[in-house]
Amino acid sequence: MQAQLIYNAKAGGLSSSPKKENLLNALQEAGFDPVYKETNEEEDLDRVLADAEGLVVAAGGDGTVRAVALRLLGRDVPLAIPPMGTANNIAKSLDVWGEPLQLISGLSEPQPRSFDIGRVDTPWGTVYFLEGMGFGFFADVLAMYHPEKGKNIWRGLEATSDILLKGRTYPNCLRFNGNEIGGKFLSAEFLNTGTVGLRLKFAPDASSSDGLLDLVLIENDNREGFLDYAANMMLEHLDQLQTVTRYLFDELRFFWDGFPIHVDGEIRPHDWHDRAEIKETNGDPHAYLPDVEPATITIDVLPKAPTLWLPAPGPDKKNE
């Protein structure tokens, strides 16, 4: 069987990551006919994946997996995802751990696994997410961080501290499963995997193959502070806080009037940074797009959208 390798040499930023030649050799040793075509820009993926058949191997981080998976929607082409990124939220949600070369060797006996994808109908078009989307704290941090400028720990710390100090809240009304929930929220996350971004654990028990999405809401309330949220998020106890509620849904609608939204690790709409301005609303600073027509955004789930091939469990896991 042919195996088309998509390789992101910049993923993770580690010099110890395997070279593409090593990955191609590992695929051949696993019984595949490996194929590699250069993809320097994301636009190159359209060309490279147009006639892909057999197996596609996305060797990179969550962004690489997302870019490849979305181009395989509706096609009977399995996808393997040896993790080589910084967070690797998608792979870890599937319990895929270990060295990429060892994981590729396990593809000689692949374990098929379905994977859901979130679909979002917005005023600027339909977009998709593999990890999650949302508004509030994480989206505000991403908007200030400017991920398109590249990774920078100091810029990330500056963005996080700025958002913590400003404490932006968002009035909204969410409708799902016959429920209507209104209020002012510090954060609303719609999740397919348990973690987003740099391993922010909003819903550690979330399943990416149950046909449902998780909603995690953090109310605007003085009973807890952001340090409480951060500590409990790292300890996987976020849902134990009084101001945090979690729901499951297969379709949801919420009100949007120009605030930043993150879709996986990107801010939407694409031109948000160019058009945004800060304004005061009831004493709270908000970042908005001016002069937008208020709209309803709808989220639903594409169950079992791509088929992933996971490596056969190693000896340790076989004995569990």
C-alpha positions as CSV (number, residue, x, y, z in Angstrom):
1,M,0.0,0.0,0.0
2,Q,1.2,3.5,-0.8
3,A,1.9,5.9,2.1
4,Q,2.0,9.6,1.4
5,L,4.2,11.4,3.9
6,I,3.4,15.0,4.9
7,Y,6.3,16.3,6.9
8,N,6.5,19.5,9.0
9,A,10.2,20.0,9.7
10,K,9.4,23.0,12.0
11,A,7.0,21.1,14.3
12,G,8.0,21.2,17.9
13,G,11.2,23.0,17.2
14,L,13.3,20.1,18.4
15,S,16.5,19.1,16.6
16,S,16.0,15.5,17.9
17,S,12.8,15.1,15.7
18,P,13.3,12.4,13.1
19,K,14.3,13.5,9.6
20,K,11.9,12.8,6.7
21,E,14.4,10.2,5.4
22,N,14.1,8.3,8.7
23,L,10.3,8.4,8.5
24,L,10.3,7.2,4.9
25,N,12.6,4.3,5.8
26,A,10.3,3.4,8.8
27,L,7.3,3.4,6.5
28,Q,9.1,1.1,4.1
29,E,10.1,-1.3,6.9
30,A,6.5,-1.4,8.0
31,G,5.5,-2.7,4.6
32,F,4.4,0.5,2.8
33,D,5.4,2.1,-0.5
34,P,6.4,5.6,0.8
35,V,5.9,8.7,-1.3
36,Y,7.1,12.2,-0.4
37,K,6.5,15.5,-2.1
38,E,7.7,18.8,-0.8
39,T,5.1,21.0,1.0
40,N,6.7,24.3,2.0
41,E,3.4,26.2,2.3
42,E,0.0,25.0,3.5
43,E,-1.4,25.7,0.0
44,D,0.9,23.0,-1.4
45,L,-1.2,20.4,0.5
46,D,-4.1,20.9,-2.0
47,R,-1.8,19.8,-4.8
48,V,0.0,17.0,-3.0
49,L,-3.2,15.5,-1.5
50,A,-5.4,15.9,-4.5
51,D,-4.5,12.4,-5.8
52,A,-3.4,10.8,-2.5
53,E,-4.4,7.2,-2.1
54,G,-3.6,4.4,0.4
55,L,-2.4,5.9,3.7
56,V,-1.6,9.5,4.5
57,V,0.9,10.1,7.3
58,A,0.8,13.6,8.9
59,A,4.1,13.9,10.8
60,G,3.9,17.2,12.7
61,G,2.0,18.9,15.4
62,D,-1.7,19.6,15.8
63,G,-1.7,22.3,13.1
64,T,-0.3,19.8,10.5
65,V,-2.8,17.2,11.5
66,R,-5.7,19.6,11.2
67,A,-4.5,20.9,7.8
68,V,-4.2,17.4,6.4
69,A,-7.4,16.0,8.0
70,L,-9.6,18.7,6.6
71,R,-8.3,18.1,3.1
72,L,-9.3,14.4,3.4
73,L,-12.9,15.1,4.5
74,G,-15.3,12.9,2.6
75,R,-12.6,10.7,1.2
76,D,-11.9,7.0,1.9
77,V,-8.2,7.7,2.8
78,P,-7.0,6.7,6.3
79,L,-4.7,9.1,8.2
80,A,-1.9,8.3,10.6
81,I,-0.6,11.0,13.0
82,P,2.9,10.3,14.6
83,P,3.1,13.3,16.9
84,M,6.1,15.7,16.5
85,G,4.6,19.0,17.8
86,T,4.7,20.9,21.0
87,A,1.3,20.0,22.5
88,N,0.1,17.1,20.3
89,N,-3.4,17.4,21.8
90,I,-5.0,15.3,19.0
91,A,-2.6,12.4,19.3
92,K,-2.8,12.4,23.1
93,S,-6.6,12.4,23.1
94,L,-6.2,9.1,21.2
95,D,-3.6,7.8,23.6
96,V,-0.9,7.9,20.9
97,W,2.4,8.4,22.7
98,G,6.0,7.6,22.0
99,E,8.8,8.1,19.4
100,P,7.5,8.7,15.9
101,L,9.7,6.0,14.3
102,Q,8.4,3.4,16.8
103,L,4.8,4.5,16.2
104,I,5.2,4.1,12.4
105,S,6.6,0.6,12.9
106,G,3.3,-0.2,14.7
107,L,1.4,0.7,11.6
108,S,2.2,-2.7,10.1
109,E,-0.8,-3.8,12.2
110,P,-3.0,-0.6,12.1
111,Q,-5.8,-0.1,14.6
112,P,-8.6,1.9,12.8
113,R,-10.2,4.6,14.9
114,S,-13.0,7.0,14.0
115,F,-12.6,10.7,14.8
116,D,-15.2,13.4,15.0
117,I,-14.8,16.9,13.6
118,G,-16.6,20.0,14.7
119,R,-18.4,22.1,12.0
120,V,-19.2,25.8,12.5
121,D,-21.5,27.9,10.4
122,T,-20.5,31.5,10.7
123,P,-21.1,34.9,8.9
124,W,-17.7,34.5,7.2
125,G,-18.3,30.9,6.1
126,T,-18.1,27.3,7.3
127,V,-15.0,26.4,9.3
128,Y,-14.0,23.1,11.1
129,F,-12.1,22.2,14.2
130,L,-10.5,19.0,15.5
131,E,-9.6,20.1,19.0
132,G,-12.0,22.9,19.9
133,M,-13.3,26.4,19.5
134,G,-14.5,29.0,21.8
135,F,-14.6,32.6,23.1
136,G,-13.4,34.3,26.2
137,F,-10.1,33.8,28.0
138,F,-8.2,31.5,25.6
139,A,-9.5,33.3,22.5
140,D,-8.5,36.6,24.0
141,V,-5.0,35.4,24.8
142,L,-4.6,34.0,21.2
143,A,-5.8,37.3,19.8
144,M,-3.2,39.3,21.7
145,Y,-0.5,36.6,21.2
146,H,-0.8,36.7,17.4
147,P,0.1,33.0,16.7
148,E,0.8,33.8,13.0
149,K,3.9,35.7,14.2
150,G,5.4,32.4,15.3
151,K,6.0,30.9,18.8
152,N,7.5,33.1,21.5
153,I,7.2,32.3,25.2
154,W,7.6,35.9,26.3
155,R,4.9,37.2,24.0
156,G,2.7,34.4,25.3
157,L,3.3,35.3,28.9
158,E,2.7,39.0,28.1
159,A,-0.6,38.2,26.4
160,T,-1.8,35.9,29.2
161,S,-1.0,38.4,32.0
162,D,-2.7,41.2,30.1
163,I,-5.9,39.2,29.7
164,L,-5.8,38.1,33.3
165,L,-5.5,41.7,34.5
166,K,-8.3,43.0,32.2
167,G,-10.7,40.2,33.1
168,R,-12.9,40.5,30.0
169,T,-16.3,38.9,30.3
170,Y,-18.9,38.2,27.6
171,P,-22.7,38.4,27.9
172,N,-24.2,35.6,25.8
173,C,-27.1,33.2,25.3
174,L,-26.4,29.6,24.3
175,R,-29.1,27.2,23.0
176,F,-28.6,23.4,22.8
177,N,-30.4,20.2,23.7
178,G,-33.6,22.2,24.3
179,N,-31.8,24.4,26.9
180,E,-31.1,28.1,26.9
181,I,-28.3,29.4,29.1
182,G,-27.7,33.1,29.4
183,G,-25.2,35.0,31.5
184,K,-21.8,36.7,31.5
185,F,-19.0,34.3,30.9
186,L,-15.2,34.4,31.3
187,S,-14.9,31.6,28.9
188,A,-17.0,29.3,26.7
189,E,-15.2,26.3,25.1
190,F,-16.7,23.9,22.6
191,L,-14.5,20.8,22.6
192,N,-13.8,17.7,20.7
193,T,-10.6,16.8,22.5
194,G,-10.0,17.3,26.2
195,T,-7.2,19.9,25.7
196,V,-6.6,22.8,23.4
197,G,-3.7,25.1,22.8
198,L,-0.6,24.4,24.9
199,R,-2.4,21.5,26.7
200,L,-5.1,23.6,28.4
201,K,-7.2,20.8,30.0
202,F,-10.7,22.1,29.8
203,A,-12.4,18.7,29.6
204,P,-9.9,15.9,30.2
205,D,-12.7,13.2,29.9
206,A,-13.9,14.4,26.5
207,S,-14.2,11.8,23.7
208,S,-13.3,12.5,20.1
209,S,-15.3,9.6,18.8
210,D,-18.7,9.6,20.6
211,G,-20.6,11.8,18.1
212,L,-20.8,14.6,20.7
213,L,-19.0,17.8,21.7
214,D,-18.3,19.1,25.2
215,L,-19.3,22.5,26.3
216,V,-17.3,24.0,29.3
217,L,-18.7,27.3,30.6
218,I,-16.9,29.5,33.2
219,E,-19.3,32.1,34.7
220,N,-18.3,35.6,35.5
221,D,-18.3,35.3,39.3
222,N,-16.0,36.5,42.1
223,R,-16.1,33.2,44.0
224,E,-13.0,32.0,42.2
225,G,-10.1,33.8,40.5
226,F,-8.1,33.0,37.4
227,L,-5.3,31.4,39.5
228,D,-8.0,28.9,40.8
229,Y,-8.9,28.1,37.2
230,A,-5.3,27.7,36.1
231,A,-4.4,25.5,39.0
232,N,-7.4,23.3,38.6
233,M,-7.0,23.1,34.9
234,M,-3.5,21.7,35.3
235,L,-4.7,19.2,37.9
236,E,-7.7,18.2,35.8
237,H,-10.1,19.3,38.4
238,L,-11.6,22.3,36.6
239,D,-15.1,20.9,36.7
240,Q,-15.0,20.8,40.5
241,L,-15.1,24.7,40.7
242,Q,-18.5,26.2,41.4
243,T,-18.5,28.6,38.5
244,V,-17.6,25.9,35.9
245,T,-20.3,23.8,34.2
246,R,-19.9,21.1,31.6
247,Y,-22.5,19.8,29.1
248,L,-22.6,17.4,26.1
249,F,-24.3,18.5,22.8
250,D,-24.5,17.6,19.1
251,E,-25.7,21.0,18.0
252,L,-25.5,24.5,19.6
253,R,-26.1,28.1,18.8
254,F,-24.7,31.2,20.3
255,F,-24.8,35.0,19.7
256,W,-21.8,36.7,18.1
257,D,-21.3,40.5,17.7
258,G,-17.7,40.8,16.7
259,F,-15.6,39.3,19.6
260,P,-12.6,37.1,18.8
261,I,-13.2,33.4,18.4
262,H,-10.5,30.8,18.3
263,V,-10.9,27.8,16.0
264,D,-8.3,25.3,17.2
265,G,-5.2,27.5,17.4
266,E,-6.3,30.3,15.1
267,I,-8.3,33.4,15.5
268,R,-11.4,34.0,13.3
269,P,-12.5,35.8,11.3
270,H,-9.1,35.9,9.4
271,D,-9.0,39.7,9.3
272,W,-9.9,40.1,13.0
273,H,-6.6,41.6,13.9
274,D,-6.8,44.2,11.1
275,R,-10.2,45.4,12.1
276,A,-10.4,45.0,15.9
277,E,-10.8,47.7,18.4
278,I,-11.2,47.8,22.2
279,K,-14.3,49.3,23.8
280,E,-15.8,49.5,27.2
281,T,-19.1,47.6,27.9
282,N,-20.6,47.9,31.4
283,G,-17.1,48.6,32.8
284,D,-15.5,45.6,31.2
285,P,-12.9,46.1,28.4
286,H,-13.9,44.1,25.2
287,A,-12.1,43.5,21.9
288,Y,-14.6,43.7,19.1
289,L,-14.9,44.2,15.4
290,P,-16.7,47.5,14.8
291,D,-19.8,47.8,12.7
292,V,-20.5,44.0,12.3
293,E,-24.0,42.7,11.9
294,P,-24.9,40.6,15.0
295,A,-25.4,37.0,14.0
296,T,-26.0,33.5,15.3
297,I,-23.2,31.0,15.0
298,T,-24.1,27.3,14.8
299,I,-21.9,24.4,15.9
300,D,-22.6,20.7,15.1
301,V,-20.5,17.6,14.8
302,L,-19.4,15.5,11.8
303,P,-19.3,12.1,13.5
304,K,-16.5,9.7,12.4
305,A,-15.3,12.1,9.8
306,P,-11.8,10.8,9.1
307,T,-10.6,7.3,9.8
308,L,-7.3,7.3,11.7
309,W,-4.9,4.5,11.7
310,L,-3.3,4.1,15.1
311,P,-0.3,2.0,15.7
312,A,-0.7,-1.4,17.3
313,P,-0.1,-1.2,21.1
314,G,3.4,-2.0,22.2
315,P,4.3,-4.9,24.5
316,D,3.6,-2.8,27.7
317,K,0.1,-1.8,26.6
318,K,-0.7,-5.3,25.4
319,N,0.0,-6.6,28.9
320,E,-2.2,-4.0,30.6
